[in-house]
Amino acid sequence: MVATNAAVALILTTIVALALLTLATVYYVPKVLPGNDEHGEGDDEGNERPPGGHAA
């Protein structure tokens, strides 16, 4: 009986851990990726403008 309880606890812990990892992937990763500049070097160079005015 103890082995059964341990197995059930291990399975439930694994399911909860996978659920938390999935939620973290869905919510956290998309917020981090757009600010990542490693994939495109200088893709948006020259598009910067000072706030409230035209480019000098």
C-alpha distance matrix in Angstrom:
0.0 3.8 5.4 5.1 6.3 8.6 9.8 10.6 12.3 14.2 15.4 16.5 18.2 20.0 21.2 22.5 24.2 25.8 27.0 28.6 30.3 31.6 33.1 34.6 36.1 37.5 39.0 39.9 41.1 43.9 45.3 45.5 47.0 50.4 51.4 50.7 54.1 53.0 53.1 56.7 59.2 62.0 61.3 62.3 65.0 68.2 66.6 66.3 68.7 69.3 68.0 70.6 73.1 74.2 73.7 76.6
3.8 0.0 3.8 5.4 5.1 6.1 8.6 9.9 10.5 12.2 14.2 15.3 16.3 18.2 20.0 21.0 22.3 24.3 25.7 26.8 28.4 30.1 31.5 32.7 34.4 36.1 37.4 37.9 39.2 42.2 43.4 43.4 45.0 48.5 49.2 48.5 51.9 50.7 51.1 54.7 57.1 59.8 59.3 60.3 62.9 66.1 64.6 64.2 66.6 67.1 65.9 68.6 71.1 72.2 71.6 74.4
5.4 3.8 0.0 3.8 5.5 5.0 6.1 8.6 9.8 10.4 12.2 14.2 15.1 16.4 18.3 19.9 20.8 22.5 24.2 25.6 26.8 28.4 30.2 31.4 32.7 34.5 36.1 36.6 37.5 40.5 42.0 41.9 43.2 46.7 47.6 46.7 49.9 48.6 48.8 52.5 54.9 57.8 57.2 58.4 61.0 64.3 62.9 62.7 65.2 65.9 64.9 67.6 70.0 70.9 70.2 73.0
5.1 5.4 3.8 0.0 3.8 5.4 5.1 6.2 8.5 9.8 10.6 12.3 14.1 15.3 16.6 18.3 19.9 21.2 22.6 24.4 25.8 27.0 28.7 30.2 31.5 33.0 34.7 35.5 36.6 39.3 40.9 41.1 42.4 45.8 46.9 46.1 49.5 48.3 48.3 51.9 54.5 57.3 56.5 57.7 60.4 63.6 62.0 61.9 64.3 65.1 63.9 66.5 69.0 69.9 69.3 72.2
6.3 5.1 5.5 3.8 0.0 3.8 5.4 5.1 6.1 8.5 9.9 10.5 12.1 14.2 15.4 16.4 18.1 19.9 21.0 22.4 24.2 25.6 26.9 28.4 30.1 31.5 32.9 33.7 35.0 37.8 39.1 39.4 41.0 44.3 45.3 44.7 48.2 47.2 47.4 51.0 53.5 56.1 55.4 56.3 59.1 62.2 60.5 60.2 62.5 63.1 61.8 64.4 66.9 68.0 67.5 70.4
8.6 6.1 5.0 5.4 3.8 0.0 3.8 5.5 5.1 6.1 8.6 9.9 10.4 12.2 14.2 15.2 16.2 18.2 19.9 20.9 22.3 24.2 25.7 26.7 28.3 30.2 31.5 31.9 33.1 36.1 37.4 37.4 38.9 42.4 43.2 42.4 45.8 44.6 45.0 48.6 51.0 53.7 53.2 54.2 56.8 60.0 58.5 58.1 60.6 61.2 60.1 62.8 65.3 66.3 65.6 68.4
9.8 8.6 6.1 5.1 5.4 3.8 0.0 3.8 5.4 5.1 6.2 8.6 9.8 10.6 12.4 14.3 15.3 16.5 18.4 20.0 21.1 22.5 24.4 25.7 26.9 28.6 30.4 31.0 31.8 34.7 36.3 36.4 37.6 41.0 42.1 41.2 44.5 43.3 43.4 47.0 49.5 52.3 51.6 52.8 55.5 58.8 57.3 57.1 59.6 60.5 59.4 62.1 64.5 65.3 64.6 67.5
10.6 9.9 8.6 6.2 5.1 5.5 3.8 0.0 3.8 5.4 5.1 6.1 8.5 9.8 10.6 12.2 14.1 15.4 16.5 18.4 20.0 21.0 22.6 24.3 25.7 27.0 28.6 29.6 30.8 33.4 34.9 35.4 36.7 40.0 41.2 40.6 44.1 43.1 43.1 46.6 49.3 51.9 51.0 52.0 54.8 57.9 56.2 56.0 58.4 59.2 58.0 60.5 62.9 63.9 63.4 66.4
12.3 10.5 9.8 8.5 6.1 5.1 5.4 3.8 0.0 3.8 5.5 5.2 6.0 8.5 9.9 10.5 12.1 14.2 15.3 16.4 18.2 19.8 21.1 22.4 24.2 25.7 26.9 27.6 29.0 31.8 33.1 33.4 35.0 38.3 39.2 38.7 42.2 41.4 41.7 45.2 47.7 50.2 49.5 50.4 53.1 56.2 54.5 54.1 56.4 57.0 55.7 58.4 60.9 61.9 61.4 64.3
14.2 12.2 10.4 9.8 8.5 6.1 5.1 5.4 3.8 0.0 3.8 5.5 5.1 6.1 8.7 9.9 10.4 12.2 14.2 15.3 16.4 18.2 20.0 21.0 22.4 24.3 25.8 26.2 27.2 30.2 31.6 31.6 33.0 36.4 37.3 36.5 39.9 38.8 39.0 42.6 45.1 47.8 47.2 48.2 50.9 54.1 52.6 52.3 54.8 55.6 54.6 57.3 59.6 60.5 59.8 62.7
15.4 14.2 12.2 10.6 9.9 8.6 6.2 5.1 5.5 3.8 0.0 3.8 5.4 5.1 6.2 8.7 9.9 10.6 12.3 14.3 15.4 16.5 18.5 20.0 21.0 22.5 24.4 25.3 26.1 28.8 30.5 30.8 31.9 35.3 36.6 35.8 39.2 38.2 38.1 41.6 44.3 47.0 46.0 47.2 50.0 53.1 51.5 51.4 53.9 54.9 53.8 56.4 58.7 59.5 58.9 61.9
16.5 15.3 14.2 12.3 10.5 9.9 8.6 6.1 5.2 5.5 3.8 0.0 3.8 5.4 5.1 6.2 8.5 9.9 10.5 12.3 14.2 15.2 16.5 18.3 19.9 21.0 22.5 23.6 24.9 27.5 28.9 29.5 31.0 34.1 35.4 35.0 38.6 37.9 37.9 41.3 44.0 46.5 45.5 46.3 49.2 52.2 50.4 50.1 52.4 53.2 51.9 54.4 56.9 57.9 57.5 60.5
18.2 16.3 15.1 14.1 12.1 10.4 9.8 8.5 6.0 5.1 5.4 3.8 0.0 3.8 5.5 5.1 6.1 8.6 9.8 10.6 12.2 14.1 15.4 16.4 18.2 20.0 21.2 21.7 23.0 25.9 27.1 27.4 29.0 32.3 33.2 32.8 36.3 35.6 35.8 39.3 41.8 44.3 43.6 44.4 47.1 50.2 48.5 48.1 50.4 51.1 49.9 52.6 55.0 56.0 55.5 58.4
20.0 18.2 16.4 15.3 14.2 12.2 10.6 9.8 8.5 6.1 5.1 5.4 3.8 0.0 3.8 5.5 5.1 6.1 8.5 9.9 10.5 12.2 14.2 15.3 16.4 18.3 20.0 20.5 21.3 24.2 25.8 25.8 27.1 30.5 31.6 30.9 34.3 33.3 33.3 36.9 39.5 42.1 41.3 42.4 45.1 48.3 46.7 46.6 49.1 50.0 49.0 51.7 54.0 54.7 54.1 57.0
21.2 20.0 18.3 16.6 15.4 14.2 12.4 10.6 9.9 8.7 6.2 5.1 5.5 3.8 0.0 3.8 5.5 5.2 6.1 8.7 9.9 10.5 12.3 14.2 15.2 16.4 18.3 19.5 20.4 22.9 24.7 25.2 26.4 29.6 31.0 30.6 34.1 33.4 33.2 36.6 39.4 41.8 40.7 41.6 44.6 47.6 45.8 45.7 48.1 49.1 48.0 50.5 52.8 53.6 53.1 56.2
22.5 21.0 19.9 18.3 16.4 15.2 14.3 12.2 10.5 9.9 8.7 6.2 5.1 5.5 3.8 0.0 3.8 5.5 5.0 6.2 8.6 9.8 10.6 12.3 14.2 15.3 16.5 17.5 19.1 21.6 22.9 23.6 25.2 28.3 29.5 29.4 33.0 32.7 32.7 36.0 38.7 40.9 39.9 40.5 43.4 46.3 44.4 44.1 46.3 47.1 45.7 48.3 50.7 51.7 51.4 54.4
24.2 22.3 20.8 19.9 18.1 16.2 15.3 14.1 12.1 10.4 9.9 8.5 6.1 5.1 5.5 3.8 0.0 3.8 5.4 5.2 6.2 8.6 10.0 10.5 12.3 14.3 15.5 15.8 17.0 19.9 21.2 21.3 22.9 26.2 27.2 26.7 30.3 29.7 30.0 33.4 35.9 38.3 37.5 38.3 41.0 44.1 42.4 42.1 44.5 45.3 44.2 46.9 49.2 50.1 49.5 52.4
25.8 24.3 22.5 21.2 19.9 18.2 16.5 15.4 14.2 12.2 10.6 9.9 8.6 6.1 5.2 5.5 3.8 0.0 3.8 5.4 5.0 6.1 8.6 9.8 10.4 12.2 14.2 14.9 15.5 18.2 20.0 20.3 21.4 24.7 26.1 25.5 29.0 28.3 28.1 31.5 34.3 36.7 35.7 36.6 39.5 42.6 40.9 40.9 43.4 44.5 43.5 46.1 48.3 48.9 48.3 51.3
27.0 25.7 24.2 22.6 21.0 19.9 18.4 16.5 15.3 14.2 12.3 10.5 9.8 8.5 6.1 5.0 5.4 3.8 0.0 3.8 5.5 5.1 6.2 8.6 9.8 10.6 12.3 13.7 15.0 17.1 18.8 19.8 21.0 24.0 25.6 25.5 29.2 28.9 28.7 31.8 34.7 36.8 35.6 36.2 39.3 42.1 40.1 40.0 42.3 43.3 42.0 44.4 46.8 47.6 47.3 50.4
28.6 26.8 25.6 24.4 22.4 20.9 20.0 18.4 16.4 15.3 14.3 12.3 10.6 9.9 8.7 6.2 5.2 5.4 3.8 0.0 3.8 5.4 5.1 6.1 8.5 9.9 10.6 11.3 13.1 15.7 16.7 17.5 19.3 22.3 23.4 23.5 27.2 27.1 27.3 30.4 33.1 35.1 34.1 34.6 37.4 40.3 38.4 37.9 40.2 40.9 39.6 42.2 44.6 45.6 45.2 48.2
30.3 28.4 26.8 25.8 24.2 22.3 21.1 20.0 18.2 16.4 15.4 14.2 12.2 10.5 9.9 8.6 6.2 5.0 5.5 3.8 0.0 3.8 5.5 5.0 6.1 8.6 10.0 10.1 10.8 13.8 15.3 15.4 16.8 20.1 21.3 20.8 24.4 24.0 24.1 27.4 30.1 32.3 31.4 32.2 35.0 38.0 36.3 36.1 38.6 39.6 38.6 41.3 43.5 44.2 43.6 46.5
31.6 30.1 28.4 27.0 25.6 24.2 22.5 21.0 19.8 18.2 16.5 15.2 14.1 12.2 10.5 9.8 8.6 6.1 5.1 5.4 3.8 0.0 3.8 5.4 5.1 6.1 8.6 9.9 10.3 12.4 14.6 15.4 16.2 19.2 21.0 20.8 24.4 24.2 23.7 26.9 29.8 31.9 30.6 31.3 34.4 37.3 35.4 35.5 37.9 39.1 38.0 40.5 42.7 43.3 42.8 45.9
33.1 31.5 30.2 28.7 26.9 25.7 24.4 22.6 21.1 20.0 18.5 16.5 15.4 14.2 12.3 10.6 10.0 8.6 6.2 5.1 5.5 3.8 0.0 3.8 5.4 5.1 6.1 8.0 9.7 11.4 12.8 14.3 15.8 18.4 20.0 20.5 24.2 24.6 24.4 27.2 30.1 31.8 30.4 30.7 33.8 36.5 34.3 34.1 36.2 37.2 35.8 38.2 40.6 41.5 41.2 44.4
34.6 32.7 31.4 30.2 28.4 26.7 25.7 24.3 22.4 21.0 20.0 18.3 16.4 15.3 14.2 12.3 10.5 9.8 8.6 6.1 5.0 5.4 3.8 0.0 3.8 5.6 5.4 5.3 7.2 9.9 10.7 11.4 13.4 16.2 17.3 17.6 21.4 21.7 21.9 24.8 27.4 29.3 28.3 28.5 31.4 34.2 32.3 31.9 34.1 35.0 33.8 36.5 38.8 39.6 39.2 42.2
36.1 34.4 32.7 31.5 30.1 28.3 26.9 25.7 24.2 22.4 21.0 19.9 18.2 16.4 15.2 14.2 12.3 10.4 9.8 8.5 6.1 5.1 5.4 3.8 0.0 3.8 5.7 5.6 5.3 7.8 9.9 10.4 11.2 14.3 16.0 15.8 19.4 19.4 19.2 22.2 25.0 27.0 25.8 26.5 29.5 32.4 30.6 30.6 33.1 34.3 33.4 36.1 38.1 38.6 38.0 41.1
37.5 36.1 34.5 33.0 31.5 30.2 28.6 27.0 25.7 24.3 22.5 21.0 20.0 18.3 16.4 15.3 14.3 12.2 10.6 9.9 8.6 6.1 5.1 5.6 3.8 0.0 3.8 6.1 6.4 7.0 9.3 11.0 11.7 14.0 16.3 16.8 20.3 20.9 20.2 22.8 25.9 27.5 25.8 26.2 29.4 32.1 29.9 30.0 32.3 33.6 32.4 34.8 36.9 37.5 37.2 40.4
39.0 37.4 36.1 34.7 32.9 31.5 30.4 28.6 26.9 25.8 24.4 22.5 21.2 20.0 18.3 16.5 15.5 14.2 12.3 10.6 10.0 8.6 6.1 5.4 5.7 3.8 0.0 3.8 6.1 6.4 7.1 9.5 11.2 13.0 14.8 16.0 19.7 20.8 20.6 22.9 25.7 27.0 25.5 25.3 28.5 30.9 28.6 28.3 30.3 31.2 29.8 32.2 34.5 35.4 35.3 38.5
39.9 37.9 36.6 35.5 33.7 31.9 31.0 29.6 27.6 26.2 25.3 23.6 21.7 20.5 19.5 17.5 15.8 14.9 13.7 11.3 10.1 9.9 8.0 5.3 5.6 6.1 3.8 0.0 3.8 5.8 5.5 6.6 9.0 11.4 12.3 13.2 17.0 18.0 18.4 20.8 23.3 24.8 23.7 23.7 26.5 29.1 27.1 26.6 28.8 29.7 28.6 31.3 33.5 34.3 33.9 36.9
41.1 39.2 37.5 36.6 35.0 33.1 31.8 30.8 29.0 27.2 26.1 24.9 23.0 21.3 20.4 19.1 17.0 15.5 15.0 13.1 10.8 10.3 9.7 7.2 5.3 6.4 6.1 3.8 0.0 3.8 5.4 5.2 6.2 9.3 10.7 10.8 14.5 15.0 15.0 17.7 20.4 22.1 21.1 21.5 24.4 27.3 25.5 25.4 27.9 29.2 28.5 31.3 33.2 33.6 32.8 35.9
43.9 42.2 40.5 39.3 37.8 36.1 34.7 33.4 31.8 30.2 28.8 27.5 25.9 24.2 22.9 21.6 19.9 18.2 17.1 15.7 13.8 12.4 11.4 9.9 7.8 7.0 6.4 5.8 3.8 0.0 3.8 5.5 5.3 7.1 9.6 10.4 13.9 15.1 14.5 16.6 19.6 20.8 19.2 19.3 22.5 25.2 23.0 23.1 25.6 27.0 26.3 28.8 30.6 31.0 30.4 33.6
45.3 43.4 42.0 40.9 39.1 37.4 36.3 34.9 33.1 31.6 30.5 28.9 27.1 25.8 24.7 22.9 21.2 20.0 18.8 16.7 15.3 14.6 12.8 10.7 9.9 9.3 7.1 5.5 5.4 3.8 0.0 3.8 5.8 6.6 7.8 9.8 13.3 15.2 15.4 17.1 19.5 20.4 19.1 18.6 21.6 24.0 21.8 21.3 23.5 24.5 23.5 26.2 28.3 29.0 28.5 31.6
45.5 43.4 41.9 41.1 39.4 37.4 36.4 35.4 33.4 31.6 30.8 29.5 27.4 25.8 25.2 23.6 21.3 20.3 19.8 17.5 15.4 15.4 14.3 11.4 10.4 11.0 9.5 6.6 5.2 5.5 3.8 0.0 3.8 5.9 5.9 6.8 10.6 12.1 12.9 14.9 17.1 18.3 17.7 17.5 20.1 23.0 21.3 20.8 23.4 24.4 23.9 27.0 28.7 29.2 28.3 31.1
47.0 45.0 43.2 42.4 41.0 38.9 37.6 36.7 35.0 33.0 31.9 31.0 29.0 27.1 26.4 25.2 22.9 21.4 21.0 19.3 16.8 16.2 15.8 13.4 11.2 11.7 11.2 9.0 6.2 5.3 5.8 3.8 0.0 3.8 5.5 5.2 8.7 9.8 9.7 11.9 14.5 16.0 14.9 15.4 18.2 21.2 19.7 19.8 22.7 24.4 24.3 27.2 28.6 28.6 27.5 30.4
50.4 48.5 46.7 45.8 44.3 42.4 41.0 40.0 38.3 36.4 35.3 34.1 32.3 30.5 29.6 28.3 26.2 24.7 24.0 22.3 20.1 19.2 18.4 16.2 14.3 14.0 13.0 11.4 9.3 7.1 6.6 5.9 3.8 0.0 3.8 5.5 8.0 10.4 10.1 10.9 13.5 14.1 12.6 12.4 15.5 18.2 16.2 16.4 19.2 21.0 20.8 23.7 24.9 24.9 23.9 27.0
51.4 49.2 47.6 46.9 45.3 43.2 42.1 41.2 39.2 37.3 36.6 35.4 33.2 31.6 31.0 29.5 27.2 26.1 25.6 23.4 21.3 21.0 20.0 17.3 16.0 16.3 14.8 12.3 10.7 9.6 7.8 5.9 5.5 3.8 0.0 3.8 6.2 9.2 10.2 10.9 12.5 13.0 12.5 11.9 14.3 17.1 15.6 15.1 17.9 19.3 19.3 22.5 23.8 24.0 22.7 25.5
50.7 48.5 46.7 46.1 44.7 42.4 41.2 40.6 38.7 36.5 35.8 35.0 32.8 30.9 30.6 29.4 26.7 25.5 25.5 23.5 20.8 20.8 20.5 17.6 15.8 16.8 16.0 13.2 10.8 10.4 9.8 6.8 5.2 5.5 3.8 0.0 3.8 5.7 7.1 8.7 10.3 11.9 11.8 12.3 14.5 17.8 16.9 16.8 20.1 21.7 22.3 25.6 26.5 26.3 24.6 27.1
54.1 51.9 49.9 49.5 48.2 45.8 44.5 44.1 42.2 39.9 39.2 38.6 36.3 34.3 34.1 33.0 30.3 29.0 29.2 27.2 24.4 24.4 24.2 21.4 19.4 20.3 19.7 17.0 14.5 13.9 13.3 10.6 8.7 8.0 6.2 3.8 0.0 3.8 5.6 5.9 6.7 8.2 8.8 9.7 11.3 14.9 14.7 14.9 18.5 20.3 21.5 24.9 25.3 24.6 22.5 24.8
53.0 50.7 48.6 48.3 47.2 44.6 43.3 43.1 41.4 38.8 38.2 37.9 35.6 33.3 33.4 32.7 29.7 28.3 28.9 27.1 24.0 24.2 24.6 21.7 19.4 20.9 20.8 18.0 15.0 15.1 15.2 12.1 9.8 10.4 9.2 5.7 3.8 0.0 3.8 5.7 6.5 9.5 10.4 12.4 13.7 17.4 17.7 18.2 21.9 23.8 25.2 28.6 28.8 28.0 25.7 27.8
53.1 51.1 48.8 48.3 47.4 45.0 43.4 43.1 41.7 39.0 38.1 37.9 35.8 33.3 33.2 32.7 30.0 28.1 28.7 27.3 24.1 23.7 24.4 21.9 19.2 20.2 20.6 18.4 15.0 14.5 15.4 12.9 9.7 10.1 10.2 7.1 5.6 3.8 0.0 3.8 6.5 9.6 9.2 11.9 13.8 17.5 17.5 18.7 22.4 24.8 26.2 29.2 29.3 28.2 26.1 28.4
56.7 54.7 52.5 51.9 51.0 48.6 47.0 46.6 45.2 42.6 41.6 41.3 39.3 36.9 36.6 36.0 33.4 31.5 31.8 30.4 27.4 26.9 27.2 24.8 22.2 22.8 22.9 20.8 17.7 16.6 17.1 14.9 11.9 10.9 10.9 8.7 5.9 5.7 3.8 0.0 3.8 6.1 5.6 8.6 10.4 14.0 14.3 15.9 19.6 22.3 24.0 26.9 26.6 25.2 22.9 25.2
59.2 57.1 54.9 54.5 53.5 51.0 49.5 49.3 47.7 45.1 44.3 44.0 41.8 39.5 39.4 38.7 35.9 34.3 34.7 33.1 30.1 29.8 30.1 27.4 25.0 25.9 25.7 23.3 20.4 19.6 19.5 17.1 14.5 13.5 12.5 10.3 6.7 6.5 6.5 3.8 0.0 3.8 5.7 8.4 8.7 12.5 13.7 15.0 18.7 21.3 23.4 26.4 25.9 24.3 21.6 23.4
62.0 59.8 57.8 57.3 56.1 53.7 52.3 51.9 50.2 47.8 47.0 46.5 44.3 42.1 41.8 40.9 38.3 36.7 36.8 35.1 32.3 31.9 31.8 29.3 27.0 27.5 27.0 24.8 22.1 20.8 20.4 18.3 16.0 14.1 13.0 11.9 8.2 9.5 9.6 6.1 3.8 0.0 3.8 5.5 5.0 8.7 10.1 11.6 15.3 18.0 20.4 23.3 22.4 20.7 17.9 19.7
61.3 59.3 57.2 56.5 55.4 53.2 51.6 51.0 49.5 47.2 46.0 45.5 43.6 41.3 40.7 39.9 37.5 35.7 35.6 34.1 31.4 30.6 30.4 28.3 25.8 25.8 25.5 23.7 21.1 19.2 19.1 17.7 14.9 12.6 12.5 11.8 8.8 10.4 9.2 5.6 5.7 3.8 0.0 3.8 5.7 8.9 9.2 11.5 15.1 18.2 20.2 22.8 22.0 20.2 17.8 20.3
62.3 60.3 58.4 57.7 56.3 54.2 52.8 52.0 50.4 48.2 47.2 46.3 44.4 42.4 41.6 40.5 38.3 36.6 36.2 34.6 32.2 31.3 30.7 28.5 26.5 26.2 25.3 23.7 21.5 19.3 18.6 17.5 15.4 12.4 11.9 12.3 9.7 12.4 11.9 8.6 8.4 5.5 3.8 0.0 3.8 6.3 5.7 7.8 11.4 14.5 16.4 19.0 18.3 16.6 14.5 17.1
65.0 62.9 61.0 60.4 59.1 56.8 55.5 54.8 53.1 50.9 50.0 49.2 47.1 45.1 44.6 43.4 41.0 39.5 39.3 37.4 35.0 34.4 33.8 31.4 29.5 29.4 28.5 26.5 24.4 22.5 21.6 20.1 18.2 15.5 14.3 14.5 11.3 13.7 13.8 10.4 8.7 5.0 5.7 3.8 0.0 3.8 5.6 7.1 10.7 13.6 16.2 18.9 17.7 15.7 12.9 14.9
68.2 66.1 64.3 63.6 62.2 60.0 58.8 57.9 56.2 54.1 53.1 52.2 50.2 48.3 47.6 46.3 44.1 42.6 42.1 40.3 38.0 37.3 36.5 34.2 32.4 32.1 30.9 29.1 27.3 25.2 24.0 23.0 21.2 18.2 17.1 17.8 14.9 17.4 17.5 14.0 12.5 8.7 8.9 6.3 3.8 0.0 3.8 5.6 8.3 11.5 14.4 16.6 14.8 12.4 9.5 11.4
66.6 64.6 62.9 62.0 60.5 58.5 57.3 56.2 54.5 52.6 51.5 50.4 48.5 46.7 45.8 44.4 42.4 40.9 40.1 38.4 36.3 35.4 34.3 32.3 30.6 29.9 28.6 27.1 25.5 23.0 21.8 21.3 19.7 16.2 15.6 16.9 14.7 17.7 17.5 14.3 13.7 10.1 9.2 5.7 5.6 3.8 0.0 3.8 6.5 10.1 12.3 14.3 13.0 11.0 9.0 12.0
66.3 64.2 62.7 61.9 60.2 58.1 57.1 56.0 54.1 52.3 51.4 50.1 48.1 46.6 45.7 44.1 42.1 40.9 40.0 37.9 36.1 35.5 34.1 31.9 30.6 30.0 28.3 26.6 25.4 23.1 21.3 20.8 19.8 16.4 15.1 16.8 14.9 18.2 18.7 15.9 15.0 11.6 11.5 7.8 7.1 5.6 3.8 0.0 3.8 6.8 9.2 11.8 10.9 9.8 7.7 10.6
68.7 66.6 65.2 64.3 62.5 60.6 59.6 58.4 56.4 54.8 53.9 52.4 50.4 49.1 48.1 46.3 44.5 43.4 42.3 40.2 38.6 37.9 36.2 34.1 33.1 32.3 30.3 28.8 27.9 25.6 23.5 23.4 22.7 19.2 17.9 20.1 18.5 21.9 22.4 19.6 18.7 15.3 15.1 11.4 10.7 8.3 6.5 3.8 0.0 3.8 6.3 8.3 7.2 6.3 5.1 8.3
69.3 67.1 65.9 65.1 63.1 61.2 60.5 59.2 57.0 55.6 54.9 53.2 51.1 50.0 49.1 47.1 45.3 44.5 43.3 40.9 39.6 39.1 37.2 35.0 34.3 33.6 31.2 29.7 29.2 27.0 24.5 24.4 24.4 21.0 19.3 21.7 20.3 23.8 24.8 22.3 21.3 18.0 18.2 14.5 13.6 11.5 10.1 6.8 3.8 0.0 3.8 6.3 5.9 6.8 6.4 8.5
68.0 65.9 64.9 63.9 61.8 60.1 59.4 58.0 55.7 54.6 53.8 51.9 49.9 49.0 48.0 45.7 44.2 43.5 42.0 39.6 38.6 38.0 35.8 33.8 33.4 32.4 29.8 28.6 28.5 26.3 23.5 23.9 24.3 20.8 19.3 22.3 21.5 25.2 26.2 24.0 23.4 20.4 20.2 16.4 16.2 14.4 12.3 9.2 6.3 3.8 0.0 3.8 5.7 8.3 9.3 11.6
70.6 68.6 67.6 66.5 64.4 62.8 62.1 60.5 58.4 57.3 56.4 54.4 52.6 51.7 50.5 48.3 46.9 46.1 44.4 42.2 41.3 40.5 38.2 36.5 36.1 34.8 32.2 31.3 31.3 28.8 26.2 27.0 27.2 23.7 22.5 25.6 24.9 28.6 29.2 26.9 26.4 23.3 22.8 19.0 18.9 16.6 14.3 11.8 8.3 6.3 3.8 0.0 3.8 7.3 9.7 11.9
73.1 71.1 70.0 69.0 66.9 65.3 64.5 62.9 60.9 59.6 58.7 56.9 55.0 54.0 52.8 50.7 49.2 48.3 46.8 44.6 43.5 42.7 40.6 38.8 38.1 36.9 34.5 33.5 33.2 30.6 28.3 28.7 28.6 24.9 23.8 26.5 25.3 28.8 29.3 26.6 25.9 22.4 22.0 18.3 17.7 14.8 13.0 10.9 7.2 5.9 5.7 3.8 0.0 3.8 6.6 8.6
74.2 72.2 70.9 69.9 68.0 66.3 65.3 63.9 61.9 60.5 59.5 57.9 56.0 54.7 53.6 51.7 50.1 48.9 47.6 45.6 44.2 43.3 41.5 39.6 38.6 37.5 35.4 34.3 33.6 31.0 29.0 29.2 28.6 24.9 24.0 26.3 24.6 28.0 28.2 25.2 24.3 20.7 20.2 16.6 15.7 12.4 11.0 9.8 6.3 6.8 8.3 7.3 3.8 0.0 3.7 6.2
73.7 71.6 70.2 69.3 67.5 65.6 64.6 63.4 61.4 59.8 58.9 57.5 55.5 54.1 53.1 51.4 49.5 48.3 47.3 45.2 43.6 42.8 41.2 39.2 38.0 37.2 35.3 33.9 32.8 30.4 28.5 28.3 27.5 23.9 22.7 24.6 22.5 25.7 26.1 22.9 21.6 17.9 17.8 14.5 12.9 9.5 9.0 7.7 5.1 6.4 9.3 9.7 6.6 3.7 0.0 3.8
76.6 74.4 73.0 72.2 70.4 68.4 67.5 66.4 64.3 62.7 61.9 60.5 58.4 57.0 56.2 54.4 52.4 51.3 50.4 48.2 46.5 45.9 44.4 42.2 41.1 40.4 38.5 36.9 35.9 33.6 31.6 31.1 30.4 27.0 25.5 27.1 24.8 27.8 28.4 25.2 23.4 19.7 20.3 17.1 14.9 11.4 12.0 10.6 8.3 8.5 11.6 11.9 8.6 6.2 3.8 0.0
